[in-house]
C-alpha cells in the first residue's frame, strides 16, 4: 500500500492524505461479472452535478449488484461529467475516477 505522496505504480496518480484512507478501505464496489461487457439500461440519465450516491443507486436499480458505503461515497460527492457510455465498467470508471475511487470485481 502506498504512503502519502507515493504512487501505486505506472499510470496511477499519487495518493493524497485525504484519499489514502479511501484507498486503504479499498472496496468501493463489489460487482458480479462474467468478464464480458455488460451494458446498463438506466431509467433516467445520470447528469453532471447530480449526487454520486444517487447515480450509484440508479445503477443498482438497473439490476447491478453494486455495494458501497457512505464512508467512501459521501453525500457531498457529485457526478463531475455525465457518463457517455452504457458499458458498466466504463460507466463506473467515468463516475468514480474524478473522486480517485475504483471498483473491485467479485462474485
N, C-alpha and C positions, 0 to 999 in steps of 0.2 A: 504494500500500500504506500503510495507516495506521501511525502510530507508536504506541508505548505510550501509553495513555490516550486516544487518538483513536478515533473511531467510524468504521465502514465506511460509514455513511450512515443514512438513516431506518430505524428498526425493527431496527437491529443493536446488539449490545452493544459496549461499549468493549473494546479489547484490553488484556490484562494482559501483563506481560513474559513470564510463563511460557507463555502461549498464543500470543504473537506468532510464535515460532519454528514452531509448528504451522501457523499461518495462512500464514506465508511459504512453507512447504513446499507449501501449497495443496491438494495432492491427497490425499484420504483414500481415495476410491473412484473407480473408473472402471467404469461400468456401461453395457452396451449396451442401448439403449432405443429403442422405436419411437415414443416420445412419448405412447403410450396407457397407461392404468392397467394395472399388472401385479400380479396377486396372487401371493403366495408361499405355498406349502403346505409348512410345516416339519414334519420328522419328530417333533420334540419341541418343546414350547412354550419360549419364552425367558422366564426368570424373573428378577424383580428380585434383585439381589445376585449374579447369575451373571457370569462373565467376559465383558467386551465382546468380546474376541478370539474366544472360543468362540461367542458369539452371531453374529458376522460369519461365522465358519466354517460355522455351521449354515445361514446364508443361502446361502453358496457351495454347500453340499451339496444345496441345493434346486434347483441348476442356474443360479443367478445368477452372471454374470461380475462378480466383485467383487474389486478389487485394493486392498490396503492394506499398510502396513508397520509393523513393531513400533517404529519410531522415532516413529510418530504414535499408534498404538494400543498402549500398553504393557500389560504383564501385570497391572498394579495397577488398571487401569480396570474398573469394574463397571457392569452394567446398573442404572440408577437406578430405573426403573419398568418393569414388564412391559409390552411393547407391546400395544396394544388394536386393532390393525388387521392385515390381511394385505396391504394395498396396499404395494408395495415402497417407493415414495418416502416415504410417511408412516411406514412401519416404520423405515426408516433414519433419518429425522428424529427419531423418538421415541428411538431408541438413541443417536444422536450428539449432538443438541443439548445435553444436560446436560454434555457434555465440550467444548463450543464447537467441535465438528467438523461437517463437512458433506460432501456428496458432490458430485462433478463428473461429469456425464454425458458419455460418449464413445462411440466406435464401435469 
